[in-house]
Amino acid sequence: MEKRRIGSLEASLVGIGCNNFGARIDEAKTVEVVNAALDAGINFFDTADIYGGTKSEEYLGRALKGRRDEVLIATKFGMEVDPTRRGAKPQYVRQACEDSLRRLGTDVIDLYQLHQPDPEVPIADTLGALDELVRQGKVREIGCSNFSAAQLREAESATQGAKFVSVQNEYSLLQREPEAEVLPECDRAGLAFLPYFPLRSGLLTGKYRKGQPAPEGTRITGSERWRPLLEDESLEVVERLIAFAETRGRTVLELAFAWLAAKPAVASVIAGATSAEQVRANASSVAWKMSAEELAAVDRALAG
């Protein structure tokens, strides 16, 4: 599989989002997903301390035992693990890193990311603590998540040592907010962009069709947060995207990945998986190298 750079790291163009580990799937199923990813040429695994109530890191670490040198592990800190473990104060950054290293069963984190901005802590203080971790050899590169372009510029101005090399925000055919400011900022500053929810929580899998009942037991149907995605307007756009993909002999899932992979700033498309079959489908999608004409046709389909 094609690899792209995240700072000094060479990451597979498709990455595995590990938010399902310890939550929607158990440890045995996690091993199945990890092994399928490795077999498909995926080397980038993105987790966080809060995923699966901290079980995601534990499951991932054990699943990679004996193969640690083949992969890149990215994890995150800053969202609330519990009332005493949250935020981006320097002392907590150091504690969170030690906790993640222990759970992952490794002595170095390849990409350590601030999961969200902490308005209570100057970014310079957080960056100082992260720089210490890099100098100590506990972290190779640092990144951030859910940052605006203004927050990225603030971090750049405050940097004295190690600097953010990546930003991970939601981005998909149906959520294009990063195009306004964050992606241009990535181009300017040389940051790798890591899109999460590339399938818009499953809306771009082809499972949800206008005029048809939504499948039961899925993330969207099981959550008040995601159910509004099933409004007719969104499903109409999905139908147009499905129609376009079919003219190319492709699925809408393949389109979702290939479209993101066509964006120069995108380094790795982070997608969760609950089965080996999903991993293989995601991995094969980026074999489609979209032409400028195809990208223009997608823009027309999105505009209606």
Number of C-alpha atoms within 10 A of each C-alpha: 15 14 17 18 18 25 19 10 16 17 24 23 25 31 27 25 20 28 24 18 29 21 15 13 18 16 18 11 17 25 20 16 27 24 16 19 24 16 13 18 19 27 24 28 25 24 26 26 26 21 19 21 15 20 22 27 30 20 24 25 21 18 20 20 12 9 11 15 9 12 18 21 23 22 27 25 26 22 18 13 17 9 7 8 15 17 24 28 18 19 11 18 24 16 12 21 22 16 15 24 20 14 19 26 18 16 13 21 24 23 25 29 26 27 25 18 19 16 9 9 13 15 21 17 17 23 26 19 20 29 21 16 23 20 13 11 14 19 21 20 25 27 26 25 22 14 18 17 18 12 15 21 14 14 20 16 12 17 18 12 14 19 20 25 22 28 27 23 21 17 21 22 20 17 13 10 13 19 11 10 12 21 22 15 19 21 13 9 15 14 25 24 28 26 23 23 19 25 24 19 17 17 23 27 18 15 14 18 19 16 9 8 9 14 13 9 9 12 16 21 16 12 11 10 10 15 12 12 18 17 10 13 10 15 18 17 18 24 18 18 25 21 16 19 19 13 9 10 8 15 19 24 23 21 27 24 27 21 22 23 23 16 11 13 21 23 26 28 31 25 24 25 24 18 16 20 13 15 26 18 14 25 25 16 21 23 13 15 13 15 11 10 9 15 14 11 14 19 13 12 17 16 9 9
